[in-house]
Structure formats: structure tokens, C-alpha cells
Amino acid sequence: MRIKEAAERDASKIERIFREIFGRTGAQYYGVRWDVEARRCVEQYYTLVAKIGKETIGFVSTRFYKPQYLLFPFKVKRRQRLAFVIDWVIVQPGYQGRGVGSSLMKSMLGRLSSLSKEHDAFRNAVVLVRTSNWWEFTRGRRWRVPESRDSPAVEFYRKFGFKYSKGWMRLKL
């Protein structure tokens, strides 16, 4: 398995994964079109893809966030306190449970940590989690899902040092 930065040619492969995992119902729930979201992952977010041969089997996507607004693309002009927001960690069903998601996260966090030190600007990586992100989606509800400190999503991020607080998890870089 190889992990590399997403290139423009990866957008269609990312879109295929979105459609396979979430389908039309997911697009309606998240309020996106998967082709647009896949292009955004490649063009505006910092995205890593996992590949076996020529097949893309998963990806992790991160964006830069400043509390007042989102910055695409981001350039450091002065010392600022910003965070990286992890938006998507998705692995094709046939490859789940094999360490692909963990490998993607390790690679992403390593790169985010390097950027944090290089620019002396980013202090945290954050991710929004619920009892089960999948439960929230499959139920088709937009209202608040009960929080749990013991969900599979929370446990996944805890492995990397993230701390849980009211549905958000944060890692100090």
C-alpha cells in the first residue's frame, strides 16, 4: 500500500468512493454533490490517498480553519492560531479493518505536525464525531445525535492522542 498526496486525476476515484460509501442519500444528507466534494478534496483541501496498485482504496482530507472563516488556499503572513479540521477519513468496505485508515491518519498527522512546526501557526487538529457518524447518516436525521465517549469513531481518534469534548476531538500539535 502506498500513501501519497491527492492529484487532480484522483478526483474521480475519490468521487467513486463517496458514491460507494454514502450514495445518493448521503449526498442529500450532507447537502453536497459527490463530484463537487471530490474536486474540493483535491483542489482546496489537503488530501492523502491510499493506493494498492492503481486502485484508490481510501483517503483522508483536511482543511485549514480560522475561527472567523475558512481559508482556501492558506498562506501564513503572520503568526496566527489556526487549526486543521479533519473532514473525511474514508476506506472502501473491502479494506476496512486492515489498518488502511490508521496508516492514512498517521501519515496525515505527521504532515500536519511538520506544517505546524514549519509555519509556527497551527496549534491543533480537530474532528467532529458523534455516537456513530454512520448512525447519524443512515437514520437521515440532521438533529443532534447523542454523544458518546465510547463510539468506534471516538476510539479510532483516541488511538492517535485526540481528546474528546462535547462531540469534538482535539489533538495539540
VMD Tcl script that builds the backbone (N, CA, C; Angstrom):
set m [mol new atoms 519]
animate dup $m
set s [atomselect $m all]
$s set {name element resname resid chain x y z} {
  {N N MET 1 A 0.849 -1.185 0.000}
  {CA C MET 1 A 0.000 0.000 0.000}
  {C C MET 1 A 0.888 1.239 0.000}
  {N N ARG 2 A 0.537 2.208 -0.847}
  {CA C ARG 2 A 1.224 3.492 -0.922}
  {C C ARG 2 A 0.277 4.594 -0.463}
  {N N ILE 3 A 0.832 5.582 0.204}
  {CA C ILE 3 A 0.055 6.764 0.589}
  {C C ILE 3 A 0.733 7.960 -0.052}
  {N N LYS 4 A -0.062 8.759 -0.775}
  {CA C LYS 4 A 0.500 9.914 -1.469}
  {C C LYS 4 A -0.492 11.069 -1.446}
  {N N GLU 5 A -0.004 12.257 -1.782}
  {CA C GLU 5 A -0.891 13.409 -1.883}
  {C C GLU 5 A -1.813 13.221 -3.074}
  {N N ALA 6 A -3.056 13.629 -2.911}
  {CA C ALA 6 A -4.028 13.514 -3.997}
  {C C ALA 6 A -3.662 14.474 -5.120}
  {N N ALA 7 A -3.820 13.994 -6.338}
  {CA C ALA 7 A -3.611 14.800 -7.535}
  {C C ALA 7 A -4.957 14.960 -8.235}
  {N N GLU 8 A -4.989 15.813 -9.229}
  {CA C GLU 8 A -6.239 16.074 -9.948}
  {C C GLU 8 A -6.849 14.787 -10.506}
  {N N ARG 9 A -6.025 13.881 -10.971}
  {CA C ARG 9 A -6.531 12.622 -11.542}
  {C C ARG 9 A -7.196 11.722 -10.490}
  {N N ASP 10 A -6.993 12.011 -9.195}
  {CA C ASP 10 A -7.603 11.218 -8.132}
  {C C ASP 10 A -9.040 11.628 -7.820}
  {N N ALA 11 A -9.494 12.762 -8.344}
  {CA C ALA 11 A -10.841 13.263 -8.019}
  {C C ALA 11 A -11.919 12.248 -8.396}
  {N N SER 12 A -11.820 11.628 -9.564}
  {CA C SER 12 A -12.858 10.672 -9.974}
  {C C SER 12 A -12.837 9.425 -9.093}
  {N N LYS 13 A -11.667 9.043 -8.607}
  {CA C LYS 13 A -11.561 7.876 -7.724}
  {C C LYS 13 A -12.132 8.195 -6.340}
  {N N ILE 14 A -11.906 9.407 -5.868}
  {CA C ILE 14 A -12.479 9.845 -4.594}
  {C C ILE 14 A -14.005 9.928 -4.714}
  {N N GLU 15 A -14.486 10.455 -5.834}
  {CA C GLU 15 A -15.933 10.519 -6.062}
  {C C GLU 15 A -16.546 9.118 -6.044}
  {N N ARG 16 A -15.883 8.152 -6.663}
  {CA C ARG 16 A -16.383 6.772 -6.690}
  {C C ARG 16 A -16.499 6.214 -5.276}
  {N N ILE 17 A -15.520 6.517 -4.423}
  {CA C ILE 17 A -15.557 6.046 -3.031}
  {C C ILE 17 A -16.709 6.705 -2.281}
  {N N PHE 18 A -16.880 8.032 -2.456}
  {CA C PHE 18 A -18.018 8.721 -1.836}
  {C C PHE 18 A -19.325 8.048 -2.226}
  {N N ARG 19 A -19.511 7.819 -3.521}
  {CA C ARG 19 A -20.760 7.222 -4.011}
  {C C ARG 19 A -20.952 5.807 -3.469}
  {N N GLU 20 A -19.874 5.041 -3.407}
  {CA C GLU 20 A -19.962 3.664 -2.903}
  {C C GLU 20 A -20.345 3.639 -1.421}
  {N N ILE 21 A -19.752 4.521 -0.647}
  {CA C ILE 21 A -19.996 4.532 0.799}
  {C C ILE 21 A -21.337 5.190 1.142}
  {N N PHE 22 A -21.608 6.363 0.579}
  {CA C PHE 22 A -22.754 7.166 1.000}
  {C C PHE 22 A -23.928 7.183 0.030}
  {N N GLY 23 A -23.674 7.017 -1.261}
  {CA C GLY 23 A -24.751 7.017 -2.249}
  {C C GLY 23 A -25.509 8.328 -2.331}
  {N N ARG 24 A -26.676 8.275 -2.917}
  {CA C ARG 24 A -27.499 9.466 -3.121}
  {C C ARG 24 A -28.046 10.001 -1.803}
  {N N THR 25 A -28.434 9.110 -0.917}
  {CA C THR 25 A -28.977 9.546 0.376}
  {C C THR 25 A -27.945 10.341 1.154}
  {N N GLY 26 A -26.701 9.911 1.109}
  {CA C GLY 26 A -25.633 10.630 1.804}
  {C C GLY 26 A -25.405 12.015 1.227}
  {N N ALA 27 A -25.472 12.128 -0.094}
  {CA C ALA 27 A -25.299 13.433 -0.729}
  {C C ALA 27 A -26.400 14.385 -0.276}
  {N N GLN 28 A -27.623 13.886 -0.190}
  {CA C GLN 28 A -28.734 14.715 0.277}
  {C C GLN 28 A -28.537 15.093 1.742}
  {N N TYR 29 A -28.117 14.126 2.545}
  {CA C TYR 29 A -27.928 14.389 3.972}
  {C C TYR 29 A -26.860 15.462 4.205}
  {N N TYR 30 A -25.710 15.295 3.544}
  {CA C TYR 30 A -24.611 16.249 3.737}
  {C C TYR 30 A -24.798 17.522 2.920}
  {N N GLY 31 A -25.767 17.535 2.022}
  {CA C GLY 31 A -26.032 18.721 1.219}
  {C C GLY 31 A -24.947 18.996 0.196}
  {N N VAL 32 A -24.408 17.948 -0.413}
  {CA C VAL 32 A -23.328 18.101 -1.392}
  {C C VAL 32 A -23.615 17.249 -2.628}
  {N N ARG 33 A -22.879 17.533 -3.666}
  {CA C ARG 33 A -22.800 16.640 -4.822}
  {C C ARG 33 A -21.430 15.983 -4.728}
  {N N TRP 34 A -21.372 14.684 -4.883}
  {CA C TRP 34 A -20.115 13.975 -4.669}
  {C C TRP 34 A -19.029 14.371 -5.657}
  {N N ASP 35 A -19.383 14.705 -6.896}
  {CA C ASP 35 A -18.362 15.139 -7.846}
  {C C ASP 35 A -17.737 16.462 -7.395}
  {N N VAL 36 A -18.562 17.366 -6.869}
  {CA C VAL 36 A -18.070 18.660 -6.376}
  {C C VAL 36 A -17.218 18.458 -5.121}
  {N N GLU 37 A -17.680 17.616 -4.209}
  {CA C GLU 37 A -16.924 17.374 -2.974}
  {C C GLU 37 A -15.582 16.707 -3.279}
  {N N ALA 38 A -15.558 15.790 -4.246}
  {CA C ALA 38 A -14.301 15.131 -4.620}
  {C C ALA 38 A -13.318 16.144 -5.206}
  {N N ARG 39 A -13.794 17.042 -6.048}
  {CA C ARG 39 A -12.909 18.089 -6.595}
  {C C ARG 39 A -12.411 19.004 -5.483}
  {N N ARG 40 A -13.295 19.321 -4.539}
  {CA C ARG 40 A -12.893 20.165 -3.409}
  {C C ARG 40 A -11.779 19.482 -2.608}
  {N N CYS 41 A -11.918 18.182 -2.397}
  {CA C CYS 41 A -10.885 17.433 -1.660}
  {C C CYS 41 A -9.526 17.561 -2.341}
  {N N VAL 42 A -9.529 17.538 -3.671}
  {CA C VAL 42 A -8.280 17.579 -4.422}
  {C C VAL 42 A -7.755 19.007 -4.597}
  {N N GLU 43 A -8.653 19.948 -4.840}
  {CA C GLU 43 A -8.226 21.306 -5.176}
  {C C GLU 43 A -8.091 22.239 -3.977}
  {N N GLN 44 A -8.934 22.065 -2.952}
  {CA C GLN 44 A -8.950 23.027 -1.851}
  {C C GLN 44 A -8.482 22.453 -0.529}
  {N N TYR 45 A -8.670 21.165 -0.314}
  {CA C TYR 45 A -8.265 20.548 0.937}
  {C C TYR 45 A -6.897 19.904 0.756}
  {N N TYR 46 A -6.276 19.552 1.855}
  {CA C TYR 46 A -5.051 18.761 1.799}
  {C C TYR 46 A -5.489 17.313 1.964}
  {N N THR 47 A -5.328 16.516 0.923}
  {CA C THR 47 A -5.845 15.155 0.904}
  {C C THR 47 A -4.746 14.158 0.588}
  {N N LEU 48 A -4.749 13.072 1.337}
  {CA C LEU 48 A -3.859 11.937 1.069}
  {C C LEU 48 A -4.724 10.763 0.631}
  {N N VAL 49 A -4.224 10.009 -0.344}
  {CA C VAL 49 A -4.938 8.824 -0.808}
  {C C VAL 49 A -4.082 7.587 -0.551}
  {N N ALA 50 A -4.767 6.475 -0.259}
  {CA C ALA 50 A -4.108 5.177 -0.099}
  {C C ALA 50 A -4.391 4.377 -1.362}
  {N N LYS 51 A -3.326 3.771 -1.920}
  {CA C LYS 51 A -3.469 3.014 -3.163}
  {C C LYS 51 A -2.818 1.655 -3.036}
  {N N ILE 52 A -3.443 0.709 -3.699}
  {CA C ILE 52 A -2.828 -0.596 -3.919}
  {C C ILE 52 A -2.806 -0.751 -5.428}
  {N N GLY 53 A -1.614 -0.773 -5.989}
  {CA C GLY 53 A -1.500 -0.744 -7.444}
  {C C GLY 53 A -2.055 0.578 -7.932}
  {N N LYS 54 A -2.989 0.520 -8.881}
  {CA C LYS 54 A -3.622 1.737 -9.386}
  {C C LYS 54 A -4.958 2.017 -8.712}
  {N N GLU 55 A -5.395 1.125 -7.842}
  {CA C GLU 55 A -6.693 1.270 -7.180}
  {C C GLU 55 A -6.584 2.141 -5.926}
  {N N THR 56 A -7.440 3.168 -5.860}
  {CA C THR 56 A -7.523 4.023 -4.674}
  {C C THR 56 A -8.480 3.345 -3.702}
  {N N ILE 57 A -7.989 3.060 -2.491}
  {CA C ILE 57 A -8.784 2.300 -1.531}
  {C C ILE 57 A -9.258 3.137 -0.341}
  {N N GLY 58 A -8.784 4.376 -0.235}
  {CA C GLY 58 A -9.213 5.234 0.854}
  {C C GLY 58 A -8.542 6.589 0.778}
  {N N PHE 59 A -9.024 7.513 1.606}
  {CA C PHE 59 A -8.412 8.842 1.647}
  {C C PHE 59 A -8.726 9.536 2.963}
  {N N VAL 60 A -7.914 10.536 3.278}
  {CA C VAL 60 A -8.149 11.411 4.423}
  {C C VAL 60 A -8.006 12.839 3.911}
  {N N SER 61 A -8.936 13.709 4.303}
  {CA C SER 61 A -8.979 15.080 3.810}
  {C C SER 61 A -8.999 16.049 4.979}
  {N N THR 62 A -8.173 17.089 4.877}
  {CA C THR 62 A -8.043 18.083 5.943}
  {C C THR 62 A -8.110 19.474 5.334}
  {N N ARG 63 A -8.690 20.393 6.079}
  {CA C ARG 63 A -8.700 21.787 5.645}
  {C C ARG 63 A -8.130 22.655 6.759}
  {N N PHE 64 A -7.763 23.867 6.408}
  {CA C PHE 64 A -7.246 24.827 7.367}
  {C C PHE 64 A -8.408 25.682 7.843}
  {N N TYR 65 A -8.432 25.980 9.126}
  {CA C TYR 65 A -9.569 26.694 9.689}
  {C C TYR 65 A -9.106 27.793 10.624}
  {N N LYS 66 A -9.717 28.952 10.446}
  {CA C LYS 66 A -9.553 30.055 11.381}
  {C C LYS 66 A -10.945 30.327 11.929}
  {N N PRO 67 A -11.096 30.538 13.215}
  {CA C PRO 67 A -12.437 30.635 13.786}
  {C C PRO 67 A -13.412 31.535 13.025}
  {N N GLN 68 A -12.964 32.632 12.439}
  {CA C GLN 68 A -13.893 33.536 11.760}
  {C C GLN 68 A -14.280 33.048 10.362}
  {N N TYR 69 A -13.391 32.327 9.702}
  {CA C TYR 69 A -13.680 31.925 8.327}
  {C C TYR 69 A -12.709 30.836 7.882}
  {N N LEU 70 A -13.062 30.197 6.761}
  {CA C LEU 70 A -12.190 29.179 6.184}
  {C C LEU 70 A -11.241 29.828 5.193}
  {N N LEU 71 A -10.052 29.295 5.083}
  {CA C LEU 71 A -9.054 29.848 4.180}
  {C C LEU 71 A -8.678 28.808 3.130}
  {N N PHE 72 A -8.930 29.075 1.868}
  {CA C PHE 72 A -8.528 28.199 0.767}
  {C C PHE 72 A -7.898 29.029 -0.324}
  {N N PRO 73 A -6.696 28.830 -0.764}
  {CA C PRO 73 A -5.657 28.115 -0.027}
  {C C PRO 73 A -5.111 29.030 1.062}
  {N N PHE 74 A -4.319 28.493 1.959}
  {CA C PHE 74 A -3.839 29.244 3.111}
  {C C PHE 74 A -2.387 29.671 2.925}
  {N N LYS 75 A -2.104 30.920 3.224}
  {CA C LYS 75 A -0.723 31.412 3.223}
  {C C LYS 75 A -0.483 32.088 4.564}
  {N N VAL 76 A 0.626 31.759 5.211}
  {CA C VAL 76 A 0.941 32.362 6.508}
  {C C VAL 76 A 1.609 33.709 6.263}
  {N N LYS 77 A 0.979 34.785 6.752}
  {CA C LYS 77 A 1.565 36.118 6.627}
  {C C LYS 77 A 2.107 36.603 7.961}
  {N N ARG 78 A 1.498 36.115 9.019}
  {CA C ARG 78 A 1.959 36.457 10.365}
  {C C ARG 78 A 1.548 35.324 11.301}
  {N N ARG 79 A 2.065 35.385 12.487}
  {CA C ARG 79 A 1.772 34.329 13.453}
  {C C ARG 79 A 0.282 34.318 13.781}
  {N N GLN 80 A -0.357 33.206 13.522}
  {CA C GLN 80 A -1.787 33.085 13.779}
  {C C GLN 80 A -2.063 31.753 14.457}
  {N N ARG 81 A -3.106 31.721 15.229}
  {CA C ARG 81 A -3.535 30.470 15.864}
  {C C ARG 81 A -4.653 29.874 15.020}
  {N N LEU 82 A -4.322 28.835 14.313}
  {CA C LEU 82 A -5.261 28.181 13.414}
  {C C LEU 82 A -5.343 26.709 13.765}
  {N N ALA 83 A -6.301 26.044 13.185}
  {CA C ALA 83 A -6.451 24.605 13.405}
  {C C ALA 83 A -6.617 23.894 12.066}
  {N N PHE 84 A -6.256 22.651 12.057}
  {CA C PHE 84 A -6.541 21.776 10.933}
  {C C PHE 84 A -7.824 21.033 11.282}
  {N N VAL 85 A -8.781 20.981 10.366}
  {CA C VAL 85 A -10.025 20.251 10.580}
  {C C VAL 85 A -9.998 19.022 9.673}
  {N N ILE 86 A -10.117 17.848 10.273}
  {CA C ILE 86 A -10.145 16.616 9.501}
  {C C ILE 86 A -11.597 16.371 9.111}
  {N N ASP 87 A -11.872 16.456 7.811}
  {CA C ASP 87 A -13.239 16.329 7.314}
  {C C ASP 87 A -13.614 14.901 6.963}
  {N N TRP 88 A -12.751 14.191 6.292}
  {CA C TRP 88 A -13.088 12.862 5.793}
  {C C TRP 88 A -11.962 11.882 6.057}
  {N N VAL 89 A -12.306 10.741 6.610}
  {CA C VAL 89 A -11.410 9.572 6.671}
  {C C VAL 89 A -12.278 8.421 6.177}
  {N N ILE 90 A -12.049 8.002 4.934}
  {CA C ILE 90 A -12.921 7.011 4.321}
  {C C ILE 90 A -12.079 5.901 3.694}
  {N N VAL 91 A -12.462 4.674 3.986}
  {CA C VAL 91 A -11.794 3.488 3.435}
  {C C VAL 91 A -12.876 2.610 2.794}
  {N N GLN 92 A -12.589 2.092 1.600}
  {CA C GLN 92 A -13.541 1.201 0.931}
  {C C GLN 92 A -13.863 0.024 1.834}
  {N N PRO 93 A -15.103 -0.438 1.827}
  {CA C PRO 93 A -15.533 -1.519 2.725}
  {C C PRO 93 A -14.644 -2.772 2.684}
  {N N GLY 94 A -14.206 -3.189 1.543}
  {CA C GLY 94 A -13.388 -4.397 1.455}
  {C C GLY 94 A -12.020 -4.274 2.105}
  {N N TYR 95 A -11.605 -3.058 2.411}
  {CA C TYR 95 A -10.286 -2.815 3.010}
  {C C TYR 95 A -10.379 -2.311 4.449}
  {N N GLN 96 A -11.588 -2.157 4.970}
  {CA C GLN 96 A -11.742 -1.684 6.345}
  {C C GLN 96 A -11.273 -2.756 7.320}
  {N N GLY 97 A -10.729 -2.318 8.438}
  {CA C GLY 97 A -10.255 -3.246 9.461}
  {C C GLY 97 A -8.880 -3.822 9.163}
  {N N ARG 98 A -8.213 -3.289 8.166}
  {CA C ARG 98 A -6.884 -3.784 7.778}
  {C C ARG 98 A -5.775 -2.771 8.031}
  {N N GLY 99 A -6.096 -1.692 8.743}
  {CA C GLY 99 A -5.085 -0.693 9.078}
  {C C GLY 99 A -4.919 0.413 8.051}
  {N N VAL 100 A -5.765 0.442 7.023}
  {CA C VAL 100 A -5.651 1.479 5.996}
  {C C VAL 100 A -5.972 2.851 6.592}
  {N N GLY 101 A -7.072 2.963 7.328}
  {CA C GLY 101 A -7.442 4.233 7.954}
  {C C GLY 101 A -6.384 4.706 8.936}
  {N N SER 102 A -5.837 3.787 9.719}
  {CA C SER 102 A -4.784 4.151 10.669}
  {C C SER 102 A -3.529 4.636 9.948}
  {N N SER 103 A -3.165 3.979 8.859}
  {CA C SER 103 A -1.995 4.412 8.080}
  {C C SER 103 A -2.214 5.798 7.490}
  {N N LEU 104 A -3.415 6.036 6.977}
  {CA C LEU 104 A -3.724 7.356 6.434}
  {C C LEU 104 A -3.633 8.426 7.526}
  {N N MET 105 A -4.202 8.143 8.710}
  {CA C MET 105 A -4.158 9.118 9.801}
  {C C MET 105 A -2.736 9.377 10.273}
  {N N LYS 106 A -1.926 8.324 10.413}
  {CA C LYS 106 A -0.529 8.515 10.836}
  {C C LYS 106 A 0.208 9.408 9.850}
  {N N SER 107 A 0.017 9.156 8.560}
  {CA C SER 107 A 0.676 9.972 7.544}
  {C C SER 107 A 0.190 11.420 7.595}
  {N N MET 108 A -1.121 11.594 7.709}
  {CA C MET 108 A -1.676 12.952 7.750}
  {C C MET 108 A -1.190 13.704 8.986}
  {N N LEU 109 A -1.243 13.068 10.152}
  {CA C LEU 109 A -0.819 13.750 11.379}
  {C C LEU 109 A 0.664 14.077 11.350}
  {N N GLY 110 A 1.467 13.229 10.743}
  {CA C GLY 110 A 2.895 13.523 10.585}
  {C C GLY 110 A 3.104 14.764 9.737}
  {N N ARG 111 A 2.363 14.864 8.659}
  {CA C ARG 111 A 2.489 16.028 7.784}
  {C C ARG 111 A 1.934 17.290 8.435}
  {N N LEU 112 A 0.829 17.160 9.172}
  {CA C LEU 112 A 0.274 18.326 9.858}
  {C C LEU 112 A 1.214 18.821 10.950}
  {N N SER 113 A 1.836 17.888 11.644}
  {CA C SER 113 A 2.801 18.262 12.682}
  {C C SER 113 A 3.986 19.013 12.070}
  {N N SER 114 A 4.453 18.554 10.927}
  {CA C SER 114 A 5.555 19.240 10.235}
  {C C SER 114 A 5.146 20.648 9.815}
  {N N LEU 115 A 3.944 20.789 9.263}
  {CA C LEU 115 A 3.451 22.111 8.875}
  {C C LEU 115 A 3.318 23.018 10.087}
  {N N SER 116 A 2.866 22.470 11.200}
  {CA C SER 116 A 2.717 23.234 12.427}
  {C C SER 116 A 4.057 23.818 12.863}
  {N N LYS 117 A 5.088 22.983 12.839}
  {CA C LYS 117 A 6.427 23.449 13.238}
  {C C LYS 117 A 7.022 24.403 12.215}
  {N N GLU 118 A 6.840 24.102 10.939}
  {CA C GLU 118 A 7.407 24.913 9.868}
  {C C GLU 118 A 6.857 26.333 9.874}
  {N N HIS 119 A 5.540 26.486 10.057}
  {CA C HIS 119 A 4.915 27.802 9.997}
  {C C HIS 119 A 4.670 28.419 11.360}
  {N N ASP 120 A 4.861 27.659 12.422}
  {CA C ASP 120 A 4.622 28.138 13.780}
  {C C ASP 120 A 3.253 28.827 13.859}
  {N N ALA 121 A 2.244 28.202 13.238}
  {CA C ALA 121 A 0.943 28.844 13.178}
  {C C ALA 121 A -0.201 27.934 13.590}
  {N N PHE 122 A -0.060 26.650 13.422}
  {CA C PHE 122 A -1.162 25.730 13.672}
  {C C PHE 122 A -0.960 25.059 15.015}
  {N N ARG 123 A -1.965 25.101 15.834}
  {CA C ARG 123 A -1.822 24.566 17.182}
  {C C ARG 123 A -2.570 23.256 17.402}
  {N N ASN 124 A -3.623 23.012 16.617}
  {CA C ASN 124 A -4.496 21.872 16.880}
  {C C ASN 124 A -4.964 21.206 15.590}
  {N N ALA 125 A -5.285 19.943 15.724}
  {CA C ALA 125 A -6.056 19.228 14.702}
  {C C ALA 125 A -7.361 18.860 15.389}
  {N N VAL 126 A -8.481 19.114 14.726}
  {CA C VAL 126 A -9.779 18.826 15.337}
  {C C VAL 126 A -10.638 18.007 14.380}
  {N N VAL 127 A -11.568 17.255 14.964}
  {CA C VAL 127 A -12.512 16.465 14.186}
  {C C VAL 127 A -13.828 16.407 14.958}
  {N N LEU 128 A -14.940 16.470 14.223}
  {CA C LEU 128 A -16.259 16.358 14.826}
  {C C LEU 128 A -16.682 14.897 14.776}
  {N N VAL 129 A -17.050 14.340 15.926}
  {CA C VAL 129 A -17.518 12.948 15.976}
  {C C VAL 129 A -18.814 12.893 16.761}
  {N N ARG 130 A -19.598 11.882 16.462}
  {CA C ARG 130 A -20.840 11.647 17.178}
  {C C ARG 130 A -20.831 10.205 17.675}
  {N N THR 131 A -21.924 9.781 18.288}
  {CA C THR 131 A -22.009 8.412 18.767}
  {C C THR 131 A -21.546 7.469 17.669}
  {N N SER 132 A -22.062 7.660 16.506}
  {CA C SER 132 A -21.576 6.960 15.325}
  {C C SER 132 A -21.919 7.834 14.142}
  {N N ASN 133 A -20.902 8.329 13.445}
  {CA C ASN 133 A -21.172 9.159 12.290}
  {C C ASN 133 A -22.048 8.404 11.295}
  {N N TRP 134 A -21.838 7.096 11.157}
  {CA C TRP 134 A -22.634 6.293 10.240}
  {C C TRP 134 A -24.082 6.208 10.723}
  {N N TRP 135 A -24.305 6.062 12.020}
  {CA C TRP 135 A -25.678 6.001 12.546}
  {C C TRP 135 A -26.419 7.281 12.206}
  {N N GLU 136 A -25.761 8.390 12.418}
  {CA C GLU 136 A -26.393 9.678 12.144}
  {C C GLU 136 A -26.790 9.743 10.671}
  {N N PHE 137 A -25.932 9.303 9.785}
  {CA C PHE 137 A -26.223 9.341 8.350}
  {C C PHE 137 A -27.345 8.379 7.976}
  {N N THR 138 A -27.263 7.145 8.420}
  {CA C THR 138 A -28.236 6.146 7.995}
  {C C THR 138 A -29.627 6.443 8.525}
  {N N ARG 139 A -29.722 7.125 9.615}
  {CA C ARG 139 A -31.034 7.483 10.153}
  {C C ARG 139 A -31.610 8.697 9.418}
  {N N GLY 140 A -30.743 9.383 8.635}
  {CA C GLY 140 A -31.212 10.506 7.837}
  {C C GLY 140 A -31.675 11.687 8.650}
  {N N ARG 141 A -31.098 11.869 9.807}
  {CA C ARG 141 A -31.528 12.948 10.692}
  {C C ARG 141 A -30.439 13.997 10.803}
  {N N ARG 142 A -30.856 15.237 10.821}
  {CA C ARG 142 A -29.899 16.321 10.960}
  {C C ARG 142 A -29.822 16.824 12.402}
  {N N TRP 143 A -30.746 16.398 13.250}
  {CA C TRP 143 A -30.694 16.898 14.618}
  {C C TRP 143 A -29.584 16.207 15.386}
  {N N ARG 144 A -29.337 16.723 16.532}
  {CA C ARG 144 A -28.219 16.265 17.356}
  {C C ARG 144 A -28.343 14.790 17.713}
  {N N VAL 145 A -27.269 14.086 17.501}
  {CA C VAL 145 A -27.187 12.664 17.833}
  {C C VAL 145 A -26.576 12.556 19.224}
  {N N PRO 146 A -27.053 11.634 20.052}
  {CA C PRO 146 A -26.479 11.505 21.394}
  {C C PRO 146 A -24.967 11.332 21.349}
  {N N GLU 147 A -24.296 12.041 22.227}
  {CA C GLU 147 A -22.842 11.943 22.281}
  {C C GLU 147 A -22.424 10.725 23.085}
  {N N SER 148 A -21.292 10.183 22.733}
  {CA C SER 148 A -20.750 9.056 23.460}
  {C C SER 148 A -19.237 9.102 23.404}
  {N N ARG 149 A -18.627 8.886 24.534}
  {CA C ARG 149 A -17.171 8.843 24.594}
  {C C ARG 149 A -16.639 7.474 24.203}
  {N N ASP 150 A -17.514 6.526 23.911}
  {CA C ASP 150 A -17.081 5.164 23.649}
  {C C ASP 150 A -17.440 4.658 22.263}
  {N N SER 151 A -17.784 5.521 21.324}
  {CA C SER 151 A -18.158 5.076 19.982}
  {C C SER 151 A -16.919 4.615 19.218}
  {N N PRO 152 A -17.099 3.822 18.175}
  {CA C PRO 152 A -15.953 3.397 17.355}
  {C C PRO 152 A -15.183 4.582 16.766}
  {N N ALA 153 A -15.894 5.636 16.357}
  {CA C ALA 153 A -15.210 6.808 15.804}
  {C C ALA 153 A -14.330 7.471 16.865}
  {N N VAL 154 A -14.864 7.624 18.068}
  {CA C VAL 154 A -14.093 8.233 19.158}
  {C C VAL 154 A -12.871 7.381 19.482}
  {N N GLU 155 A -13.046 6.084 19.561}
  {CA C GLU 155 A -11.917 5.186 19.850}
  {C C GLU 155 A -10.856 5.256 18.764}
  {N N PHE 156 A -11.276 5.364 17.510}
  {CA C PHE 156 A -10.321 5.470 16.401}
  {C C PHE 156 A -9.417 6.681 16.599}
  {N N TYR 157 A -10.000 7.853 16.877}
  {CA C TYR 157 A -9.197 9.067 17.021}
  {C C TYR 157 A -8.389 9.074 18.320}
  {N N ARG 158 A -8.896 8.439 19.361}
  {CA C ARG 158 A -8.149 8.350 20.627}
  {C C ARG 158 A -6.800 7.652 20.439}
  {N N LYS 159 A -6.771 6.666 19.534}
  {CA C LYS 159 A -5.512 5.941 19.273}
  {C C LYS 159 A -4.386 6.888 18.876}
  {N N PHE 160 A -4.740 8.034 18.328}
  {CA C PHE 160 A -3.744 8.980 17.841}
  {C C PHE 160 A -3.496 10.128 18.813}
  {N N GLY 161 A -4.137 10.075 19.986}
  {CA C GLY 161 A -3.911 11.100 21.000}
  {C C GLY 161 A -4.965 12.189 21.058}
  {N N PHE 162 A -6.024 12.095 20.276}
  {CA C PHE 162 A -7.095 13.086 20.323}
  {C C PHE 162 A -7.830 12.983 21.659}
  {N N LYS 163 A -8.255 14.120 22.172}
  {CA C LYS 163 A -9.029 14.197 23.410}
  {C C LYS 163 A -10.458 14.606 23.074}
  {N N TYR 164 A -11.412 13.965 23.736}
  {CA C TYR 164 A -12.834 14.166 23.463}
  {C C TYR 164 A -13.420 15.266 24.337}
  {N N SER 165 A -14.273 16.114 23.721}
  {CA C SER 165 A -15.008 17.118 24.484}
  {C C SER 165 A -16.251 17.534 23.707}
  {N N LYS 166 A -17.418 17.137 24.169}
  {CA C LYS 166 A -18.707 17.564 23.635}
  {C C LYS 166 A -18.838 17.359 22.124}
  {N N GLY 167 A -18.514 16.181 21.643}
  {CA C GLY 167 A -18.687 15.875 20.240}
  {C C GLY 167 A -17.506 16.227 19.364}
  {N N TRP 168 A -16.580 17.007 19.882}
  {CA C TRP 168 A -15.372 17.359 19.144}
  {C C TRP 168 A -14.191 16.622 19.754}
  {N N MET 169 A -13.218 16.331 18.933}
  {CA C MET 169 A -11.969 15.746 19.439}
  {C C MET 169 A -10.837 16.663 18.958}
  {N N ARG 170 A -9.854 16.862 19.849}
  {CA C ARG 170 A -8.761 17.769 19.538}
  {C C ARG 170 A -7.440 17.115 19.855}
  {N N LEU 171 A -6.470 17.392 18.989}
  {CA C LEU 171 A -5.108 16.940 19.195}
  {C C LEU 171 A -4.210 18.157 19.128}
  {N N LYS 172 A -3.450 18.409 20.174}
  {CA C LYS 172 A -2.494 19.521 20.159}
  {C C LYS 172 A -1.272 19.078 19.374}
  {N N LEU 173 A -0.900 19.915 18.400}
  {CA C LEU 173 A 0.248 19.575 17.546}
  {C C LEU 173 A 1.538 20.128 18.118}
}
mol reanalyze $m
mol bondsrecalc $m
mol representation Tube
mol addrep $m
